C-alpha cells in the first residue's frame, strides 16, 4: 500500500492473528533515512540496524542520517542517492539495509508470516531491496505494477550468494541493459543459513498468470489476482474507448480475469480488488482461491502509516457518504491508471496541484532512456515539463501528472519541507469499492483496528 502505509505495526498485528502481514518496500531507503532524521524516537530503526550483518554500513548510515532529537521542523530532509544503473556501493547498501530494517522490525515479536511488497516498475531498486528482505528472513515477497518475470530467478541467485545481472528496461534501446548487484557488498553473511521466501506475482489477468507459470525461471509460488476496483495502480484497460465522459478510466468485462483459467494454472491464488467484505471472502474461497488480499480497510485502520489528520478526513467523508474516489488516467508517471481520493488540501485539489512547483528530487519512478549519444539518461513525467521535453519526453505525457513519490511520503508524515515553510502535499489512494469500509465504519463508530478488520472479514467463514 503505497509508501509506508502498510506499516510495521500493522503487519505485526495481522501476522499475530495468523494471516500474512505485509510491509511496503517502496522508497524504503527514504523512509528509513527520514525516520532517522526525525530522531528515531522509539529507537526502533537503530535497534534493527544493530541486527544488520554488516555493522560498518550500519555505522555509516547512522553517521549520515541520524539526528539526535530530530531535525528542526523548518529544515529539509537530506535525501538518499537516486536510483541508477550505476549505483554507488553506499546507495546499494542503503537499499539492502532499509529493506532489512523494515522486515526485521515486522518480524520482531511475532511468529506469524511477514511479507514485503515491491513495485516491478521500480526495477533499479529491486535486487538490493529483495536481498535486504531475504537477509531479515522475510517469508513472502509480492510484486505488481508490471510483469515480474525475472523475480524467481533473482531470488535463487541471491540465496546462493551469486552476483546478479538484473535486466532493466531502457526506453529507446533495442535490448535490456543490466544492473549489477553483488551480495558480497554486505559482509558477514552466511548464505547457507538464508531461507527462500515464497514469491507471489500480482497480476490482473489469467493470460499473464499462465505466461509466468509456464517456465520454471519465471514461475512464482502463487498469484494475487487484482481487479480494477483495487486501490493504487491498476492495469491499463484493454478497451480502446477507456476514458469515460467524466475523464476517468473505465473498465469492462475484458479487464476481468477468468478464475477458471487461473485455477487451471495449478498454483494457489488470492483475489484482490472488491473482496473486502465477509460475503466476498466467502465467495473467493468458494471460487477456489486460497484467500483474499485487502488494502483499503487496513489503510484506514489505526495501525496504518497514514497520518491521523488525513485518515480522520477520509473517515469523516466516508461516514457522511461524501467520499469520492476517481480512477485517473494520468496522475501517475508510470502511465498506469491510479486511484485518487478527493480530499481538499491534498494534491487531488486542483488549486493545490497548480500551486506546487514541479520537482523530481526522489526519482523512484524515473525511467532510464537511451540518449542520442548512446548514453543513459533518466526522466520522469512528473518533473518540470521543460526538463522532461529537453530529455525527449512527449509534453502530452507530462501534463496533469502528479509527483507520487513526494505525495506518498507526505501521507505518512515524512513529506519534504522546502524553503522553511512549504510542505509537500499528500495524495491518498484507496480502492473504489467502499462497501466493506462503510460497514466497518458503522460497526466501530468510524474507526477500527487491524484485528477488527480480520474478525470482520472472516466472520462468514
Secondary structure, 3 states (H helix, E strand, C coil): CCCCCCCHHHHHHHHHCCCCEEEECCCHHHHHHHHHHCCCCCCHHHHHHHCCCCHHHHHHHHHHHCCCCCCCCCCCCCCCCCCCCCCCHHHHHHHHHHHHHHHHHHHCCCCCCEEEEEECCCHHHHHHHHHHHHHCCCCEEEEECCCCCCHHHHHHHHHCCCCEEEEECCECCCCCEEEEECHHHCCCCCHHHCCCCEEEEEECCHHHHHHHHCCCCCCCCEEEEECCCCCCEECCCCCCCCECCCCEECCCHHHCCCHHHHHHHCCEEEEECCCCCHHHHHHHHHHCCCEEECCHHHHCCCCCCCCHHHHHHHHHHHHCCCCCEEEECCCCCCCCEEEEECCCCCCCCHHHHHHCCCCCCCCCCCEEEECCCCCEEEECCCCCHHHHHHCCCCHHHHCCCCCHHHHHHHHCCCCCEECCCEECCCCCCCCCCCHHHHHHHHHCCCCCCHHHHHHHHCCCC
